[in-house]
Amino acid sequence: MSFYEPPAGRLPRPAGFVAIVDSLVAAHHGRVEVRTAPDVSATFRILLPLHD
């Protein structure tokens, strides 16, 4: 598997990634949970339903 690597100085903003993830999760009827604390990185939890 390969990943797209944008040219140096052309990285998307983190909020852009969050918006993309949120859209994909919503399309699958899931949800995204975020836990943050001052001066600490955020923890994202993605919850997707199981299909029968």
Biopython code that builds the backbone (N, CA, C, O; Angstrom):
import numpy as np
from Bio.PDB.StructureBuilder import StructureBuilder

atoms = [
    (1, "MET", "N", (0.854, -1.170, 0.000)),
    (1, "MET", "CA", (0.000, 0.000, 0.000)),
    (1, "MET", "C", (0.898, 1.230, 0.000)),
    (1, "MET", "O", (1.906, 1.269, 0.705)),
    (2, "SER", "N", (0.534, 2.221, -0.782)),
    (2, "SER", "CA", (1.320, 3.459, -0.801)),
    (2, "SER", "C", (0.446, 4.620, -0.353)),
    (2, "SER", "O", (-0.778, 4.586, -0.480)),
    (3, "PHE", "N", (1.089, 5.630, 0.165)),
    (3, "PHE", "CA", (0.400, 6.811, 0.662)),
    (3, "PHE", "C", (0.877, 8.021, -0.116)),
    (3, "PHE", "O", (2.042, 8.112, -0.501)),
    (4, "TYR", "N", (-0.047, 8.955, -0.344)),
    (4, "TYR", "CA", (0.300, 10.201, -1.008)),
    (4, "TYR", "C", (1.090, 11.080, -0.060)),
    (4, "TYR", "O", (0.676, 11.290, 1.080)),
    (5, "GLU", "N", (2.208, 11.590, -0.511)),
    (5, "GLU", "CA", (2.997, 12.505, 0.286)),
    (5, "GLU", "C", (3.063, 13.839, -0.439)),
    (5, "GLU", "O", (3.721, 13.940, -1.474)),
    (6, "PRO", "N", (2.396, 14.867, 0.081)),
    (6, "PRO", "CA", (2.419, 16.164, -0.590)),
    (6, "PRO", "C", (3.814, 16.780, -0.529)),
    (6, "PRO", "O", (4.605, 16.454, 0.356)),
    (7, "PRO", "N", (4.110, 17.673, -1.473)),
    (7, "PRO", "CA", (5.420, 18.340, -1.463)),
    (7, "PRO", "C", (5.632, 19.107, -0.156)),
    (7, "PRO", "O", (4.671, 19.530, 0.487)),
    (8, "ALA", "N", (6.879, 19.278, 0.221)),
    (8, "ALA", "CA", (7.211, 20.013, 1.448)),
    (8, "ALA", "C", (6.567, 21.400, 1.408)),
    (8, "ALA", "O", (6.560, 22.066, 0.373)),
    (9, "GLY", "N", (6.034, 21.813, 2.540)),
    (9, "GLY", "CA", (5.395, 23.119, 2.634)),
    (9, "GLY", "C", (3.960, 23.139, 2.125)),
    (9, "GLY", "O", (3.318, 24.190, 2.146)),
    (10, "ARG", "N", (3.446, 22.009, 1.671)),
    (10, "ARG", "CA", (2.090, 21.956, 1.119)),
    (10, "ARG", "C", (1.196, 20.997, 1.895)),
    (10, "ARG", "O", (0.252, 20.438, 1.337)),
    (11, "LEU", "N", (1.484, 20.806, 3.165)),
    (11, "LEU", "CA", (0.668, 19.894, 3.971)),
    (11, "LEU", "C", (-0.695, 20.500, 4.267)),
    (11, "LEU", "O", (-0.786, 21.684, 4.591)),
    (12, "PRO", "N", (-1.755, 19.707, 4.161)),
    (12, "PRO", "CA", (-3.081, 20.209, 4.520)),
    (12, "PRO", "C", (-3.154, 20.514, 6.011)),
    (12, "PRO", "O", (-2.405, 19.946, 6.805)),
    (13, "ARG", "N", (-4.034, 21.386, 6.374)),
    (13, "ARG", "CA", (-4.232, 21.705, 7.791)),
    (13, "ARG", "C", (-4.898, 20.537, 8.483)),
    (13, "ARG", "O", (-5.700, 19.830, 7.873)),
    (14, "PRO", "N", (-4.571, 20.318, 9.775)),
    (14, "PRO", "CA", (-5.198, 19.207, 10.504)),
    (14, "PRO", "C", (-6.725, 19.251, 10.479)),
    (14, "PRO", "O", (-7.372, 18.204, 10.432)),
    (15, "ALA", "N", (-7.301, 20.443, 10.509)),
    (15, "ALA", "CA", (-8.767, 20.546, 10.476)),
    (15, "ALA", "C", (-9.326, 19.930, 9.202)),
    (15, "ALA", "O", (-10.439, 19.404, 9.212)),
    (16, "GLY", "N", (-8.586, 19.985, 8.119)),
    (16, "GLY", "CA", (-9.016, 19.364, 6.862)),
    (16, "GLY", "C", (-9.118, 17.855, 7.005)),
    (16, "GLY", "O", (-10.064, 17.243, 6.509)),
    (17, "PHE", "N", (-8.149, 17.254, 7.679)),
    (17, "PHE", "CA", (-8.189, 15.813, 7.910)),
    (17, "PHE", "C", (-9.373, 15.446, 8.796)),
    (17, "PHE", "O", (-10.049, 14.448, 8.547)),
    (18, "VAL", "N", (-9.627, 16.240, 9.824)),
    (18, "VAL", "CA", (-10.746, 15.978, 10.726)),
    (18, "VAL", "C", (-12.063, 16.042, 9.954)),
    (18, "VAL", "O", (-12.944, 15.211, 10.173)),
    (19, "ALA", "N", (-12.207, 17.003, 9.069)),
    (19, "ALA", "CA", (-13.433, 17.131, 8.276)),
    (19, "ALA", "C", (-13.612, 15.922, 7.362)),
    (19, "ALA", "O", (-14.730, 15.431, 7.204)),
    (20, "ILE", "N", (-12.539, 15.441, 6.764)),
    (20, "ILE", "CA", (-12.624, 14.271, 5.884)),
    (20, "ILE", "C", (-13.019, 13.042, 6.684)),
    (20, "ILE", "O", (-13.908, 12.295, 6.276)),
    (21, "VAL", "N", (-12.370, 12.827, 7.813)),
    (21, "VAL", "CA", (-12.693, 11.671, 8.665)),
    (21, "VAL", "C", (-14.136, 11.754, 9.136)),
    (21, "VAL", "O", (-14.855, 10.754, 9.110)),
    (22, "ASP", "N", (-14.568, 12.933, 9.564)),
    (22, "ASP", "CA", (-15.938, 13.104, 10.035)),
    (22, "ASP", "C", (-16.940, 12.757, 8.936)),
    (22, "ASP", "O", (-17.947, 12.105, 9.209)),
    (23, "SER", "N", (-16.683, 13.176, 7.718)),
    (23, "SER", "CA", (-17.578, 12.869, 6.592)),
    (23, "SER", "C", (-17.638, 11.371, 6.322)),
    (23, "SER", "O", (-18.718, 10.824, 6.097)),
    (24, "LEU", "N", (-16.485, 10.703, 6.342)),
    (24, "LEU", "CA", (-16.461, 9.262, 6.088)),
    (24, "LEU", "C", (-17.176, 8.488, 7.193)),
    (24, "LEU", "O", (-17.930, 7.555, 6.919)),
    (25, "VAL", "N", (-16.937, 8.878, 8.421)),
    (25, "VAL", "CA", (-17.577, 8.195, 9.549)),
    (25, "VAL", "C", (-19.089, 8.417, 9.515)),
    (25, "VAL", "O", (-19.854, 7.481, 9.747)),
    (26, "ALA", "N", (-19.525, 9.636, 9.232)),
    (26, "ALA", "CA", (-20.955, 9.933, 9.154)),
    (26, "ALA", "C", (-21.623, 9.122, 8.039)),
    (26, "ALA", "O", (-22.758, 8.674, 8.196)),
    (27, "ALA", "N", (-20.928, 8.933, 6.924)),
    (27, "ALA", "CA", (-21.483, 8.159, 5.810)),
    (27, "ALA", "C", (-21.741, 6.709, 6.203)),
    (27, "ALA", "O", (-22.573, 6.034, 5.596)),
    (28, "HIS", "N", (-21.025, 6.231, 7.221)),
    (28, "HIS", "CA", (-21.195, 4.862, 7.693)),
    (28, "HIS", "C", (-21.958, 4.800, 9.016)),
    (28, "HIS", "O", (-21.929, 3.794, 9.725)),
    (29, "HIS", "N", (-22.644, 5.906, 9.328)),
    (29, "HIS", "CA", (-23.498, 5.998, 10.518)),
    (29, "HIS", "C", (-22.726, 5.776, 11.822)),
    (29, "HIS", "O", (-23.240, 5.185, 12.772)),
    (30, "GLY", "N", (-21.500, 6.255, 11.844)),
    (30, "GLY", "CA", (-20.680, 6.150, 13.042)),
    (30, "GLY", "C", (-20.537, 7.505, 13.705)),
    (30, "GLY", "O", (-21.278, 8.441, 13.408)),
    (31, "ARG", "N", (-19.568, 7.595, 14.611)),
    (31, "ARG", "CA", (-19.318, 8.872, 15.262)),
    (31, "ARG", "C", (-17.837, 8.979, 15.612)),
    (31, "ARG", "O", (-17.119, 7.983, 15.700)),
    (32, "VAL", "N", (-17.411, 10.218, 15.808)),
    (32, "VAL", "CA", (-16.032, 10.504, 16.190)),
    (32, "VAL", "C", (-16.062, 11.155, 17.563)),
    (32, "VAL", "O", (-16.802, 12.113, 17.785)),
    (33, "GLU", "N", (-15.262, 10.641, 18.477)),
    (33, "GLU", "CA", (-15.131, 11.236, 19.806)),
    (33, "GLU", "C", (-13.729, 11.830, 19.915)),
    (33, "GLU", "O", (-12.756, 11.261, 19.420)),
    (34, "VAL", "N", (-13.645, 12.983, 20.573)),
    (34, "VAL", "CA", (-12.355, 13.651, 20.732)),
    (34, "VAL", "C", (-12.142, 13.956, 22.203)),
    (34, "VAL", "O", (-13.034, 14.470, 22.880)),
    (35, "ARG", "N", (-10.957, 13.637, 22.689)),
    (35, "ARG", "CA", (-10.578, 13.980, 24.068)),
    (35, "ARG", "C", (-9.328, 14.848, 23.996)),
    (35, "ARG", "O", (-8.337, 14.485, 23.362)),
    (36, "THR", "N", (-9.393, 15.986, 24.650)),
    (36, "THR", "CA", (-8.249, 16.887, 24.665)),
    (36, "THR", "C", (-8.013, 17.396, 26.084)),
    (36, "THR", "O", (-8.894, 17.354, 26.943)),
    (37, "ALA", "N", (-6.814, 17.867, 26.292)),
    (37, "ALA", "CA", (-6.452, 18.514, 27.543)),
    (37, "ALA", "C", (-5.507, 19.662, 27.182)),
    (37, "ALA", "O", (-4.810, 19.586, 26.170)),
    (38, "PRO", "N", (-5.474, 20.708, 27.982)),
    (38, "PRO", "CA", (-4.584, 21.830, 27.675)),
    (38, "PRO", "C", (-3.129, 21.375, 27.508)),
    (38, "PRO", "O", (-2.615, 20.594, 28.308)),
    (39, "ASP", "N", (-2.492, 21.867, 26.477)),
    (39, "ASP", "CA", (-1.074, 21.587, 26.187)),
    (39, "ASP", "C", (-0.757, 20.113, 25.954)),
    (39, "ASP", "O", (0.383, 19.687, 26.142)),
    (40, "VAL", "N", (-1.766, 19.323, 25.542)),
    (40, "VAL", "CA", (-1.567, 17.909, 25.250)),
    (40, "VAL", "C", (-2.216, 17.617, 23.910)),
    (40, "VAL", "O", (-3.204, 18.255, 23.546)),
    (41, "SER", "N", (-1.674, 16.666, 23.178)),
    (41, "SER", "CA", (-2.276, 16.331, 21.893)),
    (41, "SER", "C", (-3.659, 15.712, 22.077)),
    (41, "SER", "O", (-3.992, 15.233, 23.161)),
    (42, "ALA", "N", (-4.448, 15.726, 21.031)),
    (42, "ALA", "CA", (-5.814, 15.202, 21.089)),
    (42, "ALA", "C", (-5.823, 13.702, 20.797)),
    (42, "ALA", "O", (-4.969, 13.184, 20.077)),
    (43, "THR", "N", (-6.813, 13.024, 21.376)),
    (43, "THR", "CA", (-7.049, 11.611, 21.093)),
    (43, "THR", "C", (-8.384, 11.506, 20.390)),
    (43, "THR", "O", (-9.402, 11.968, 20.906)),
    (44, "PHE", "N", (-8.386, 10.895, 19.203)),
    (44, "PHE", "CA", (-9.602, 10.720, 18.412)),
    (44, "PHE", "C", (-10.000, 9.243, 18.460)),
    (44, "PHE", "O", (-9.165, 8.353, 18.293)),
    (45, "ARG", "N", (-11.265, 9.009, 18.688)),
    (45, "ARG", "CA", (-11.817, 7.653, 18.725)),
    (45, "ARG", "C", (-12.904, 7.574, 17.664)),
    (45, "ARG", "O", (-13.839, 8.375, 17.664)),
    (46, "ILE", "N", (-12.784, 6.618, 16.768)),
    (46, "ILE", "CA", (-13.751, 6.437, 15.684)),
    (46, "ILE", "C", (-14.586, 5.205, 15.984)),
    (46, "ILE", "O", (-14.050, 4.110, 16.157)),
    (47, "LEU", "N", (-15.895, 5.383, 16.046)),
    (47, "LEU", "CA", (-16.816, 4.294, 16.365)),
    (47, "LEU", "C", (-17.723, 4.040, 15.156)),
    (47, "LEU", "O", (-18.435, 4.934, 14.699)),
    (48, "LEU", "N", (-17.682, 2.814, 14.652)),
    (48, "LEU", "CA", (-18.518, 2.423, 13.501)),
    (48, "LEU", "C", (-19.403, 1.255, 13.926)),
    (48, "LEU", "O", (-18.959, 0.378, 14.667)),
    (49, "PRO", "N", (-20.652, 1.239, 13.460)),
    (49, "PRO", "CA", (-21.543, 0.148, 13.825)),
    (49, "PRO", "C", (-21.164, -1.144, 13.102)),
    (49, "PRO", "O", (-20.626, -1.125, 11.995)),
    (50, "LEU", "N", (-21.457, -2.256, 13.755)),
    (50, "LEU", "CA", (-21.273, -3.559, 13.120)),
    (50, "LEU", "C", (-22.493, -3.848, 12.256)),
    (50, "LEU", "O", (-23.618, -3.512, 12.628)),
    (51, "HIS", "N", (-22.270, -4.465, 11.117)),
    (51, "HIS", "CA", (-23.387, -4.838, 10.251)),
    (51, "HIS", "C", (-23.652, -6.329, 10.393)),
    (51, "HIS", "O", (-22.721, -7.132, 10.463)),
    (52, "ASP", "N", (-24.910, -6.686, 10.436)),
    (52, "ASP", "CA", (-25.283, -8.106, 10.565)),
    (52, "ASP", "C", (-25.203, -8.804, 9.233)),
    (52, "ASP", "O", (-25.479, -10.000, 9.145)),
]
sb = StructureBuilder()
sb.init_structure("model")
sb.init_model(0)
sb.init_chain("A")
sb.init_seg("    ")
for serial, (resi, resn, name, xyz) in enumerate(atoms, 1):
    if name == "N":
        sb.init_residue(resn, " ", resi, " ")
    sb.init_atom(name, np.array(xyz, "f"), 0.0, 1.0, " ", f" {name:<3s}", serial, name[0])
structure = sb.get_structure()
